[in-house]
Amino acid sequence: MKLYILILLLIFIVSCASVSQVENAANENLKQKNKLTAVKNEVTEITVLAQKLEQRSRGLDAFRSYPKAESLRECNLTLENIKKDTTDLDNRIIKLPEDYRNKLIPIIGELNQCASCTKDTLNDCKKARASINQAIKELYP
């Protein structure tokens, strides 16, 4: 009888250890899925912000069309905010895993060229929009 109880106890202990290993593997898998979801959410947020920055840079056309000094001053003030936001976006992109980072980092250069108070930046803004759209296609096939 004691041998029977001892065998049952050993079976119970071994089965508990197996469940613990399965739970650990499941928890690790869940952590990886959560991490990937967080990265994808960050990438989505970054692409939306990049689109908004490109639109804001295009919006500088209202200032560009008037040669007045006051208009240029307002353009430069708005431009400072856009440049700051572009730098913040760049800092977020740098923290991403390499495969995402490599697809998004070219957008920053295009956005910096688009963000200008000169009159000839329309083509730069078109390039920025094309870069953003290309990155979105690559990231969300």
Wavefront OBJ file of the C-alpha trace (Angstrom):
o trace
v 0.000 0.000 0.000
v 2.820 2.391 0.854
v 4.453 1.611 -2.463
v 1.202 2.389 -4.264
v 0.883 5.765 -2.491
v 4.529 6.546 -3.229
v 4.028 5.766 -6.934
v 0.914 7.968 -7.036
v 2.810 10.763 -5.319
v 5.664 10.499 -7.841
v 3.222 10.547 -10.754
v 1.566 13.636 -9.297
v 4.880 15.444 -8.846
v 6.042 14.609 -12.385
v 2.729 15.713 -13.886
v 2.870 18.989 -11.975
v 6.361 19.648 -13.309
v 5.196 18.952 -16.875
v 2.287 21.358 -16.531
v 4.656 24.012 -15.220
v 6.899 23.616 -18.281
v 3.898 23.854 -20.604
v 2.676 26.945 -18.774
v 6.125 28.542 -19.027
v 6.240 27.881 -22.768
v 2.725 29.293 -23.185
v 3.621 32.383 -21.145
v 6.758 32.933 -23.215
v 4.772 32.603 -26.425
v 2.206 35.086 -25.126
v 4.974 37.551 -24.198
v 6.406 37.318 -27.729
v 2.976 37.893 -29.276
v 2.366 40.889 -27.007
v 5.763 42.347 -27.883
v 5.089 41.936 -31.619
v 1.663 43.531 -31.240
v 3.198 46.488 -29.396
v 5.780 46.947 -32.163
v 3.094 46.790 -34.857
v 1.003 49.343 -32.965
v 4.041 51.630 -32.690
v 4.744 51.266 -36.425
v 1.136 52.113 -37.249
v 1.272 55.177 -35.035
v 4.555 56.268 -36.626
v 3.197 55.962 -40.164
v 0.104 57.974 -39.248
v 2.288 60.689 -37.687
v 4.525 60.723 -40.765
v 1.463 61.275 -42.947
v 0.328 64.136 -40.727
v 3.785 65.732 -40.816
v 3.819 65.548 -44.596
v 0.394 67.200 -44.720
v 1.501 69.912 -42.295
v 4.584 70.554 -44.423
v 2.417 70.857 -47.520
v 0.292 73.295 -45.536
v 3.229 75.681 -45.485
v 2.220 76.537 -49.075
v -0.140 79.109 -47.624
v 2.879 80.960 -46.231
v 5.096 80.302 -49.250
v 2.776 82.017 -51.696
v 3.055 85.384 -49.929
v 6.483 87.023 -50.074
v 5.858 89.254 -47.076
v 8.328 89.133 -44.209
v 5.513 88.482 -41.724
v 4.376 85.470 -43.733
v 7.933 84.141 -43.812
v 8.263 84.629 -40.050
v 5.053 82.648 -39.439
v 6.269 79.969 -41.812
v 9.538 79.650 -39.911
v 7.720 79.369 -36.571
v 5.481 76.621 -37.935
v 8.507 74.991 -39.520
v 10.290 74.817 -36.149
v 7.396 72.771 -34.740
v 7.386 70.471 -37.749
v 11.160 69.929 -37.498
v 10.840 69.144 -33.781
v 8.074 66.622 -34.474
v 10.151 65.075 -37.262
v 13.094 64.683 -34.874
v 10.798 63.069 -32.287
v 9.510 60.695 -34.957
v 13.072 59.833 -35.972
v 13.907 59.002 -32.342
v 10.939 56.633 -32.209
v 11.914 54.933 -35.462
v 15.472 54.341 -34.237
v 14.117 52.296 -31.309
v 12.239 49.872 -33.589
v 13.540 46.441 -34.594
v 15.843 46.586 -37.609
v 13.419 45.278 -40.241
v 10.867 47.987 -39.387
v 13.484 50.675 -38.855
v 15.055 50.092 -42.279
v 11.712 50.601 -44.000
v 10.795 53.757 -42.076
v 14.066 55.675 -41.699
v 14.129 56.979 -45.325
v 10.876 58.801 -44.616
v 12.637 61.168 -42.213
v 14.984 62.514 -44.897
v 12.079 63.065 -47.264
v 10.048 64.808 -44.554
v 12.979 67.097 -43.738
v 13.259 68.122 -47.388
v 9.503 68.677 -47.625
v 9.468 70.856 -44.504
v 10.714 74.126 -45.917
v 9.590 77.706 -46.398
v 10.971 77.884 -49.928
v 8.615 77.834 -52.878
v 10.100 74.839 -54.675
v 9.392 72.096 -52.128
v 6.267 70.638 -53.737
v 8.310 67.888 -55.426
v 9.988 67.114 -52.100
v 6.571 66.707 -50.498
v 5.516 64.389 -53.323
v 8.635 62.303 -52.675
v 7.857 62.220 -48.946
v 4.313 61.046 -49.605
v 5.597 58.393 -52.029
v 8.128 57.172 -49.420
v 5.438 56.940 -46.763
v 3.109 55.051 -49.112
v 5.914 52.678 -50.117
v 6.753 51.961 -46.479
v 3.106 51.269 -45.725
v 2.912 48.821 -48.652
v 6.015 47.024 -47.431
v 4.916 46.924 -43.797
v 1.314 45.917 -44.444
v 1.354 43.552 -47.449
l 1 2 3 4 5 6 7 8 9 10 11 12 13 14 15 16 17 18 19 20 21 22 23 24 25 26 27 28 29 30 31 32 33 34 35 36 37 38 39 40 41 42 43 44 45 46 47 48 49 50 51 52 53 54 55 56 57 58 59 60 61 62 63 64 65 66 67 68 69 70 71 72 73 74 75 76 77 78 79 80 81 82 83 84 85 86 87 88 89 90 91 92 93 94 95 96 97 98 99 100 101 102 103 104 105 106 107 108 109 110 111 112 113 114 115 116 117 118 119 120 121 122 123 124 125 126 127 128 129 130 131 132 133 134 135 136 137 138 139 140 141
